[in-house]
Amino acid sequence: MKQTTLKQECTFSGIGLHSVHNATIAVLPAPEDHGIVFYKEDRIIPARVEEVVDTRRGTTLGGIIQVEHLLAAINGLKIDNLMIKVVGDEIPVLDGSALEFVKTFTSIGMAEQNKEKNFLELRQTVHFEEDGKSISAAPFDGFRVDFMVNFSIIGPESFEFKGTTEEFIKEIAPARTFGYQKELEALQRQGLAKGASLENALAIGEKGFLNQPRFPDEPVRHKVLDIIGDLALLGRPLKAKITAKKTGHTANIELVRRILCSI
């Protein structure tokens, strides 16, 4: 299977979910074996786990907040090589999902390159567990994610993503970030979620959803989206079956680190 990049440059602009500042990114084609690399002012920040500096309510790479939705779009569409120029401190939240990135990338189209993809294949199962949360990656000839969670108010949800691009576009990319109304003020005091609104997040109140979900189980689908985005920080496409229970970005990133230590 050959490496891919975009056929041409595209841009995205909007507010950041956490900083509420305006942000703009330009996504450009890149040569073979370049990987996914962010450029911010005079800094070069590869999309690699070594660059992660924060996992509170999102994944911060270098000085760039909430890279996971963009990386999920890239990883879900199986794009290998891109240059991403960032103006601002955060990736635009857009509608809170990966959908706008996916729509733009698919409308532009992908260019097949000459070199083969460099898959990362596991020799053994890698596992992380803490405080009732667990995530593992097992050897598998393909890619799958099986996620189980039990949210307060909305109850248990599960989803199995079978790894196809078509399923990602239809079933995962539209799933928005979500949060509880009662937690919003506390998050904002920490400098988080300042830009959150019903336009870019699925809100959960004391009796259920405050705005219309796109799927009955939208939160667990977004959890799958986050895993796909965080796994892009391996720097190579992964062949594995991921099984997760109640995890977030901190556990996802720890799994990435453990996978890299296992090879």
N, C-alpha and C positions, 0 to 999 in steps of 0.2 A: 504494500500500500504506500502510495507516494505522499510526501509532505505537501501542504497547501498553504497559501496565503490569500489575501484579498486581491481582487483584480484592480482596485483603485482605492484612493483615499476617501475617508468619510469623516464627518465631525458630529459631535453631540454637545449640547449646552443645556444647562439648567442649574437648579440649586442642589446643594448637598444635603442629604438627609440629616446629618448630624451638625455640620457647621452652619448650614443655611446660607453660606456664601455662594455666589455664582461660580460655576466651574465649566470649563470647556476642555474637551479632549479631541485630538485628531488621531485617527487610527489609519496607519499607512502600511502598504505591503512591505514585506521584508524578505531578504534572500534566504536560501536554504540554510538550515542549521543555525539561524539567527535566534530562534526561540521567540518568546513573548517578552518584550523589554519596554519598560516605561522610561520616559525622558521628562524630567521635571527641572526647569531652569538649567543649571549646569550639572545636574546629577543624572547618572545612568543607573536605573534600578531594575535588574532582571526580575521576572516573575518567578522567584525562587523562595523557598521557605526561610532561607537564611536572612531574608530582608524583612520578615514579619516583625513588627514592633508592638502591636497591640491586637487583641482579639475581643475586646469588649463590644458587644453588639455589632460586630462586623470585623473584617480583616483589614488591618492597616499595613501597608507595604511601604517601607521607608517613610516618607512624609505624605503618603497618599492614602486617604481614608476610604474605606468601603470599596475595595477592588473586586469583591467576590461576584457581584452580579454580572459585571463585564467579563470577568474570567470564566464564569459559567457559560455565557453565550459563546465565547471563544472555544472553550473545551467541549461544550455540547455539540458544536458544529464541526469539531475535529480540525480546527485551524491550528497550524504549527508555528507560523512565523509572522510576527507583526511588530511594528514600532508604534508606541502609543505616547503621544506628546500631551502633557498635562499642564493646563494653566489653572492654578488654584490648588487647594489642599485636599480636594475630594473628587471622586468620580460622580458625575451628575446622577441623581437618584431616578430621574425621569418618572415612570409610573410605579416604581418600587419593585419591579421584576426585571427579567432579562429580555422581555419581549421586544422593546424598541431596538435594542442592539441586534437581536436576531433578525428582525424585519429588515433592517438596513443592510446587514451583512448578506442576507440571502438575496436581496434585490440587486446588490452589487455583483454578487457571485464570487466563487472561490476559484483561484488559479492553481492548477496542479503543477508541482515542481518536479525536478528530475530525481532528487534523492529520496530514498525510502524512509518512512517513519522509523524512529528509534524507540520501539515499545519497551516499557519497563515491565518485566514479568517476574512474579514472586516465586521464590523457592520454598517458602513456608508461610504459614498464617501469621499475621502481625496483629497484635491486639492491644487496646488501651481501655482501662476501666477506672472510674473514679466517681465516688458519691452516687452510685446507682446509675451512672451513665456509662455506656460502653460502645465501642466501635472497633471493628476488625476488618482486615483485608485478607482474603484467602486466594490462593492460586486459582485461576479461572481463565479459560481461553475465550476472552471477551471482556465485557464490562457490565456490571449490574450493581444496583444499589437497592437494598431492602431496609426500609426505615420504619421504626415503630416508636410511638410516643404517646403519652397520656397527658393532655393539656387540662389545666383547671378550667372550669366552666364549659368548654366545648368537648371534653372527653377524649377517649383514645382514638388514634388515627394511625393508619399504616399505608405504605405505598411501596410497590416494587417496580423500579425502573429497569427496563430490560436493555437499555444501552443504545438504542437506535437513534439516529439523527432525527428521523421523522417523529418518534415518540417524544424526544426532547422538545422539539419545536411546538408540538401540539399540547403536550400534557405537563411539561415542567416549566418552560420559559415564561408562560404568562402568570405563574404563581407569585404573588406579591409578598414582600416583607410584611410582618404583622406584629402587633403588640397590644398590651393591655392598657386600657384607658387609665386605670388606677396607678400604673407605674410611670406614666408619662412625665408628671411633674418631678418625680425623683430623678429620672433620667436626665431631664433638662437641667437640673441643679448640678449634675455631673458634667454638663457640657455636651450631652448626647441628645439625639432626636429633636434638635431645635427646629428642623424643617419638616417634621412629620405632619401629615395631614391625611384627610380621607381621600385625597387625590393621589397619594403615593404610598399608601399602606392600608392593610386590612386591620381595622380596629376591633378590639374585643371589649365589650362592656360587661356589666354585672350579670346580664341575662343572655349574652351571646354577641353575635356580630353586629357592629354599628353601621356598617356599609355592606353592600351586596358582595358576597364571595364569588369568585370566578369558577370555583369548583367547590363541591360540598366539603372536601378535605384539602382546601387550599394551603393551610399552614404546613402540613406534613410534606406536601409537594414542594413548598419553598425550602423546607429543610433539605430535601434532596438536591434542589438547585444549589444551595450553599455548599453542600459536600462536593458537587461537581466543580464549583468554582475554586474551592480550597485545594482540591486535588490537582488543579492546574499548577500549583506551586511545587509539584514534583519536578517540573521542567521537562517531562516526557509523558507521552500518553501511556496510561496505565491499563494493564490487563489484570483484572481482579474482580472478585465479588465482595462488595462492601456490605456489611451488616451493622446497622447502627440502632441504638436505643437511647432516646432522650438526649442526644448530643448537640453541641453547638460548635462555634468556631474554635474555641480553645481545644476541645477534644479532636476536632478535625485536623488542626495543625499539628497536634502531638502525634496523630497517626501518620501524617506525612513525614514527620521527622523519623519515626520508628521504621517506616518503610525504607527510607533512604539509608538508615543504619543497618538494615537487614540484607542489603544487596552487596 
